[in-house]
Structures are given as C-alpha cells and as structure tokens.
Amino acid sequence: MKLSELKNHLAQAESIAFQLPNGTLVPTHFHVTEVGKVSKHFIDCGGTVRTEEVANIQLWEANDYNHRLHPEKLTHIIELSEKVLHLKDLEIEVEYQGETIGKFGLDYSNGIFMLTNTQTACLAEDACGIPPQEEKNLVSSTPNACTPGSGCC
C-alpha cells in the first residue's frame, strides 16, 4: 500500500485497527512512534547496485491503556512527514515489536489494516543459476550449491 492509499482509507475510517499476519490484533492503545523515509543503497550478490526507498511507520505499545490514535491524527502525522521529509507517494513498510522488530507490508480489508508478511529474495537469480522454485530448499537439498567462484552469493 502507498501513502496515498493509506490516507484515503483513514479519511473514511472512524477508528484504526492493525492486524498481524497470524490474525492477532495490535492492541488498540498502540502509538505511531515514527513516520519516516528509509533509503537503502546496496549491491546484490550478482554485483548490481540498487536503491530502494519506502515510507516507514513504526507501531509501538506501552502501558497507557487509554491511549487511542484517531484516523485524523495519523493523517496529520503523515502529512507533516510528507512536508518536512519530502516524502513521495511511497510503498509503506510497517515496523512492529514482536520477539524482535518485524517488518511488514500493509494491506486493507473490511476496515482493518492488515500487516502482511515480507520475504527476502535473491535479486540476481540469473547470476546464481537457481530456478525460483528451488530457492527455499537450497540449504537442505543442495548444501554446496553456492561455492566460491560460482557467481552466486
């Protein structure tokens, strides 16, 4: 979901609810502690230089159980971030504290913002020579498939 889509949903919402991929709702007393821009400049295992930019929203909960973030307040925070940080209409990444900080995508369904699982992937599959359907089983089925000089990671 992009920032513009989030703001459109918030404009029609009376309350905000976030649901984790396992179906658990983020407690209603959550805070949005950050709205920002995350830029990543990196080189993949095939030697290609890449950049990524996302809008980052961090959810956090404390023991102030009476706290409720209203849609118009979150919209204000997003609009201030767009202005001050020069945010474009970027894809959203949501951070939420579980056993460690989780990074999620964002979707919307039936009045609830759905935190969606994200995945890692090889961005240079052609350099590795690994068919996409075999990647998940690489470690268990072919433990020495990525050897020095093979062009893979």
C-alpha positions as CSV (number, residue, x, y, z in Angstrom):
1,M,0.0,0.0,0.0
2,K,1.2,3.5,-0.8
3,L,0.9,6.6,1.4
4,S,-1.9,8.0,-0.7
5,E,-4.0,4.8,-0.3
6,L,-3.4,4.8,3.5
7,K,-4.6,8.4,3.7
8,N,-7.7,7.6,1.6
9,H,-8.6,4.7,4.0
10,L,-8.0,6.9,7.0
11,A,-10.3,9.7,5.6
12,Q,-13.2,7.2,5.7
13,A,-12.3,5.5,9.0
14,E,-13.8,6.1,12.4
15,S,-11.1,4.1,14.2
16,I,-7.8,2.4,13.3
17,A,-7.1,-1.3,13.8
18,F,-4.0,-3.2,12.7
19,Q,-4.0,-7.0,12.4
20,L,-0.8,-9.1,12.4
21,P,-0.4,-11.9,9.8
22,N,-1.4,-14.5,12.4
23,G,-4.8,-12.8,12.9
24,T,-3.9,-11.2,16.3
25,L,-4.9,-7.5,16.5
26,V,-2.3,-5.0,17.6
27,P,-3.6,-3.7,20.9
28,T,-5.8,-0.6,20.5
29,H,-3.6,1.5,22.7
30,F,-0.7,1.4,20.1
31,H,1.3,4.5,19.3
32,V,2.8,5.5,15.9
33,T,6.2,6.5,17.1
34,E,7.7,7.2,13.7
35,V,6.8,8.0,10.2
36,G,9.8,8.3,8.0
37,K,11.6,7.6,4.8
38,V,14.0,4.7,4.7
39,S,16.5,4.6,1.9
40,K,18.6,1.5,1.1
41,H,21.6,1.7,-1.2
42,F,23.1,-1.8,-1.8
43,I,24.8,-4.2,-4.1
44,D,23.2,-7.6,-4.8
45,C,25.0,-10.9,-5.0
46,G,25.2,-10.5,-8.8
47,G,27.1,-7.2,-8.5
48,T,24.2,-4.9,-9.4
49,V,24.0,-1.6,-7.4
50,R,20.4,-1.0,-6.3
51,T,18.4,1.5,-4.3
52,E,15.1,1.2,-2.5
53,E,13.0,3.8,-0.7
54,V,10.0,3.2,1.5
55,A,7.8,5.1,3.8
56,N,8.3,3.6,7.3
57,I,5.6,3.6,10.0
58,Q,6.6,2.3,13.4
59,L,3.9,0.9,15.8
60,W,4.6,0.6,19.5
61,E,2.6,-0.1,22.5
62,A,3.1,1.0,26.1
63,N,1.1,0.5,29.3
64,D,-1.1,3.6,28.7
65,Y,-4.2,1.5,28.0
66,N,-6.5,4.5,27.5
67,H,-4.5,5.8,24.5
68,R,-6.3,5.7,21.2
69,L,-4.9,7.1,17.9
70,H,-7.6,8.6,15.8
71,P,-7.6,8.5,12.0
72,E,-7.3,12.3,11.6
73,K,-4.3,12.4,14.0
74,L,-2.5,9.7,12.0
75,T,-3.3,11.6,8.8
76,H,-1.9,14.8,10.3
77,I,1.3,12.9,11.3
78,I,1.7,11.5,7.7
79,E,1.0,14.9,6.1
80,L,3.6,16.6,8.4
81,S,6.1,13.9,7.4
82,E,5.4,14.4,3.7
83,K,6.0,18.1,4.1
84,V,9.1,18.0,6.3
85,L,10.8,14.9,4.9
86,H,9.7,15.5,1.3
87,L,8.1,12.1,1.2
88,K,6.8,10.9,-2.1
89,D,3.9,8.5,-2.6
90,L,6.0,5.6,-1.4
91,E,5.1,2.0,-0.6
92,I,4.7,1.6,3.2
93,E,6.7,-0.7,5.4
94,V,5.4,-1.1,9.0
95,E,7.6,-2.0,11.9
96,Y,6.2,-3.6,15.0
97,Q,7.8,-5.1,18.0
98,G,7.3,-8.8,18.5
99,E,10.1,-11.1,19.7
100,T,12.2,-8.8,17.5
101,I,11.3,-5.8,15.3
102,G,9.2,-7.2,12.5
103,K,8.9,-5.5,9.1
104,F,5.6,-5.9,7.4
105,G,3.8,-4.8,4.2
106,L,0.4,-3.1,4.6
107,D,-3.0,-4.0,3.1
108,Y,-6.6,-3.1,3.9
109,S,-9.6,-5.3,4.3
110,N,-13.0,-4.8,5.9
111,G,-12.0,-1.7,7.9
112,I,-8.8,-3.2,9.2
113,F,-5.2,-2.5,8.2
114,M,-3.5,-5.9,7.6
115,L,0.2,-6.2,8.4
116,T,1.4,-8.6,5.7
117,N,4.5,-10.9,5.8
118,T,7.5,-9.8,3.8
119,Q,10.1,-12.1,2.3
120,T,13.7,-12.0,1.4
121,A,14.7,-13.0,-2.1
122,C,17.7,-13.3,-4.4
123,L,17.7,-10.3,-6.7
124,A,20.3,-11.9,-9.0
125,E,18.8,-15.3,-9.7
126,D,20.3,-15.3,-13.2
127,A,23.8,-15.0,-11.6
128,C,23.1,-17.8,-9.2
129,G,21.6,-20.1,-11.7
130,I,18.9,-21.3,-9.2
131,P,15.4,-21.9,-10.5
132,P,13.0,-19.8,-8.4
133,Q,11.0,-22.8,-7.1
134,E,14.2,-24.4,-5.7
135,E,15.4,-21.4,-3.7
136,K,13.6,-22.2,-0.5
137,N,15.0,-25.7,-0.4
138,L,18.6,-24.7,-1.3
139,V,20.1,-25.4,2.1
140,S,18.5,-28.7,2.7
141,S,18.6,-30.2,-0.8
142,T,21.9,-28.9,-2.2
143,P,24.1,-27.7,0.7
144,N,27.2,-26.9,-1.6
145,A,25.3,-25.3,-4.5
146,C,26.8,-21.8,-3.8
147,T,30.5,-22.3,-4.0
148,P,33.3,-19.7,-4.3
149,G,33.6,-18.6,-8.0
150,S,30.2,-19.9,-8.9
151,G,28.8,-16.4,-9.5
152,C,26.3,-16.9,-6.7
153,C,26.1,-15.2,-3.3
